Amino acid sequence: MNISNLYFERGEEKMALYTYKPHFYKKSTKEIEIFDENHKRIGSMQRYYKNKWMRVVDHFIDEYEVNLKAFYADGDSLINVVDITPFTKIIGGEWKIERADGENNRISDKTKIKTHIRYELQYKEKNYLFTKDIGDRTMRLRDESNTLHAEITYDNMLPPMTITVKNHSEEIDVWTIVCVYYLYSLRT
């Protein structure tokens, strides 16, 4: 599937809209479908546990380990997000993003104050920052030069909640964006 085929022209600006509905139960391992603006299923993602022991530990130590997988619409695996946070690290977290094409990226929770969320994405040898401030329903994805690449919003505070992703560029694919946002929402 060609990522550029998912985009449409709006004047001079390219933008694509995607939505998904997360599960109410954060520990659910059921797939979450991702749709484009025409409500066509483009893929899915799901949380998984490395083994049964980690699932048990996660019930006692909330969100101790968070791993995700993302899939194309045909079910082929695209992304595997693996928790690599050291056991000794109390604040923050780190994940390796393994892509089916062999490329590896990294996401780090750089949040110092819970009211000002900061996730740093190292993607294709560039750094990006996911930011969200208190009282703001929108998480923004910007690069080092402060260019806006995506905005992620939600419609309701309570389930059923719809997450909307406005992807302004083709630089970062939607599966990576939704995985990072879902990772953030599982950890808050």
N, C-alpha and C positions, 0 to 999 in steps of 0.2 A: 504494500500500500504506500503510495507516495503522499508524504505529509503535505506538500504544496497543493494537492488536489482538495484538501479540506478547507482551504482558504477561499474567501470571496473578496471581490473588490468593492470598496465603498469610497468613491471619490479617489483620492490618491492614497488613502490609508488602507492597508490590509488588516483585516481583523476577522477572527473566527470565534464563534460562541459555542460553548459546550456546557452540558449540565449533567449532574448526577445526584442521586439521593442516597446519603449515607445511612447505614443501619442505626437504629436507636441504641442497640446494645453494642458497646465499643469492642467487646471481645469476640464479636461474631466473625466467623471465617467464611461467610457466604459471599459470593461475588456481588460487586456493585457495578451496574451497567453505566457506561458513559455514552452520552448522546450528543450529536451535533445539533445545530439550530433547526434542522428539519426533522428532528426527533428520530434520526436514523442512528442505530446502534453502531458506534465506531470501535468499541472495545469494552473492557472491564478491568477491574482491579479487585484484589482481595487481600485480607490480612491472613497470615499463616504463622504457625508456631513451628520451631525447628524440631521439637519432639514433645511428647506428652508431659514430660517433667517441666518444661518451660511453660506449658499451659497452666499447670498447677501453681507454679511459682508466681505467674502473672496474676492469679486470683488473689494471692496474699500480698504481693508487692505490686501495686497498681501500675500497669504499663511498664513493667520491668524490662521487657524486650518487645520491640515492635518491628515486624518484618512484613513486607508487602510484595505482591506480584501484580504485574499489569499484562494484559493480553490484547492482541488484535481482535477484531470482531469475529474472525474465523477460529479463534481459540489458540492461535500460535502465541507462544510466550514472547514477550517483548522486553520487560524490565523485571529485575529481581532486586528489591531494596532490602539489604541485610544489615541488621543492627550490629555495629562493631564497637559499641561503647564499652570502655574498660569497666570492669566490675567495681573498681575503686572510685570511679567518677560519680559524684553525687548530683551535681548540677550539669545540665546540658546533655547532649548525646551526639553520636556520630553514626552515620550509615553509609555503606558503600552501595552505589547504584550500578548494578551489573546489567548491561544491555545484551540482547541476543546477538548483536553484531560484534561482540567482544570488547566494546568500549566500556571503560569503568569511569564513573564519576563519584563525587562525594558530597554529602550534605552534613552540615554541622549546626547544632543548636547553639547560637551565640547569645541567647537571651540572658541578660543580667537582671532585668526587672520584669516580672511577669506581665506588667501593663504595656511593655514595649517589646513585642516579639521580634526576634531577629534570627533568621535561618540563612546560613551562607551556603550557596550551591557552587561547587567547582564543576563546571560543565564544559567539556571540550576546550580545556586549557584557558578558560575565562572564569572570572568570579562574578556571581550574581547574588543579590540580597533580597530575600523575602522579608517584608516588614509589615507590621500591623500594630497600631496603637490603640490604647484604651478608648472605648466608645466608638470606634471605627469598625464598620462591618466589612470593610474591604482590606484584603491583604494584597500588597503590590509586589511585583517582581521587577527589579531594576538591575542594570548592569553597573560596572565601575564608573561609567560616565553619567550615571543617573538617568539613563534612557529607560522609559517605561516599556516593559515587554509583555506584562500580563497583569490583569486584575481579577481577583477571586472574591466573590461575595456570596452571601447567603440571604435567603428571603425571610426566614422565621428563626426566632431564638429556640423554639421548641419543635420537636419532630411532629409531623414529617417536614423535613428541611430539604430545600433544593439548593445545591451549590452551583453557581454559575461562574464559568471561566471565560474571560474575554482575553484571547490571545492576540496581541497586537503585532507580533512578528513571527517569522518562521525559525528564529534562532533556537528556541527551545520547544520541543514537541509537547503536545498536550498531556501525554501520559506521564512525563516527568513532572509537569506542573501539578496535575491532580494527585500524584503519589506524594509529593512534598506537602501539599495542603492536607491531604488525608492523614499523613504522618503527624503533622502539627495538631490536627483536630483530635486525634487519638491520645495525644500526650497532654492535652489541656483539660 
